[in-house]
Amino acid sequence: MSDRREHTDDPPGRLERSAWVYILRCSDGTLYTGWTFDPEARLKAHNGGRGARYTASRLPVAMVYREPVGSRSDALRRELEIKRMNRSRKERLIVGEPPG
């Protein structure tokens, strides 16, 4: 599962939050899926070693896919859906090809 620290980058005092699901490509070629309220800040956190434990030993990482979702609960559902995909399906998602 995702590291809970990723959800602290939401600006304080913001009432309406947009959640994002993202895929990172790690330096060893593996893919990591997570969610956040601020994709740019989250990518910096991952590359600064303050992201998930999984990515900390696989730096640098690049954000190769991100998808806006309606809410935190939508993000958690979509994150799980993507994590259950096999690698070839994730790669198709990244390049924008239809699932097949």
C-alpha positions as CSV (number, residue, x, y, z in Angstrom):
1,M,0.0,0.0,0.0
2,S,1.0,3.6,-0.3
3,D,3.0,5.4,2.4
4,R,0.6,7.7,4.3
5,R,3.2,10.6,4.3
6,E,2.2,11.3,0.7
7,H,-1.1,12.8,1.7
8,T,0.4,15.7,3.8
9,D,1.3,17.8,0.8
10,D,-2.2,19.3,0.5
11,P,-2.0,23.1,1.0
12,P,-3.4,24.1,4.4
13,G,-6.8,25.8,4.4
14,R,-7.8,24.5,1.0
15,L,-11.4,23.4,1.1
16,E,-11.8,21.6,-2.2
17,R,-9.1,19.1,-2.9
18,S,-8.3,17.4,-6.2
19,A,-6.8,13.9,-5.8
20,W,-4.5,12.4,-8.3
21,V,-3.4,8.8,-9.0
22,Y,0.1,8.5,-10.5
23,I,2.6,5.9,-11.7
24,L,6.4,6.4,-11.2
25,R,9.1,4.6,-13.2
26,C,11.9,3.9,-10.8
27,S,15.6,3.8,-11.8
28,D,15.6,0.0,-11.9
29,G,12.6,0.1,-14.4
30,T,10.0,-1.0,-11.9
31,L,6.7,0.9,-11.6
32,Y,5.2,2.3,-8.5
33,T,1.6,3.5,-8.1
34,G,0.3,5.9,-5.6
35,W,-2.0,8.9,-5.0
36,T,-1.7,12.4,-3.8
37,F,-3.3,15.8,-3.7
38,D,-0.2,17.5,-5.3
39,P,1.7,15.5,-8.0
40,E,4.6,17.9,-8.3
41,A,5.2,18.1,-4.5
42,R,4.8,14.3,-4.3
43,L,7.4,13.7,-7.0
44,K,9.9,16.0,-5.2
45,A,9.2,14.0,-2.0
46,H,9.9,10.7,-3.7
47,N,13.1,11.9,-5.3
48,G,14.2,13.5,-2.0
49,G,13.9,10.0,-0.3
50,R,10.8,11.1,1.7
51,G,8.3,9.1,-0.4
52,A,7.4,5.5,-0.1
53,R,10.1,3.1,1.2
54,Y,9.8,1.2,-2.1
55,T,11.0,4.2,-4.1
56,A,13.6,5.4,-1.7
57,S,16.1,2.7,-2.8
58,R,15.2,3.1,-6.5
59,L,16.0,6.7,-7.1
60,P,15.7,8.8,-9.2
61,V,12.0,8.2,-10.2
62,A,10.1,9.8,-13.0
63,M,6.3,10.4,-13.0
64,V,5.2,8.7,-16.2
65,Y,1.4,8.9,-15.7
66,R,-1.0,10.8,-13.6
67,E,-4.8,10.9,-13.6
68,P,-7.1,13.3,-11.8
69,V,-9.8,11.7,-9.7
70,G,-12.7,13.2,-7.8
71,S,-11.8,12.6,-4.2
72,R,-9.6,10.7,-1.8
73,S,-11.9,7.7,-1.8
74,D,-11.9,7.7,-5.7
75,A,-8.1,7.9,-5.6
76,L,-7.8,4.9,-3.3
77,R,-10.1,2.8,-5.5
78,R,-8.3,3.8,-8.7
79,E,-4.9,3.2,-7.1
80,L,-6.0,-0.3,-6.2
81,E,-7.4,-0.9,-9.6
82,I,-4.1,0.1,-11.3
83,K,-2.0,-1.9,-8.8
84,R,-4.0,-5.0,-9.8
85,M,-3.1,-4.5,-13.5
86,N,-0.3,-6.5,-15.0
87,R,2.8,-4.7,-16.2
88,S,1.8,-4.7,-19.9
89,R,-1.6,-3.2,-19.1
90,K,0.1,-0.5,-17.0
91,E,2.5,0.3,-19.8
92,R,-0.5,0.7,-22.2
93,L,-2.1,3.0,-19.7
94,I,1.1,5.1,-19.5
95,V,1.3,5.5,-23.3
96,G,-2.4,6.2,-23.7
97,E,-3.3,3.0,-25.6
98,P,-6.7,1.3,-24.9
99,P,-6.6,-1.6,-22.5
100,G,-6.6,-4.9,-24.3
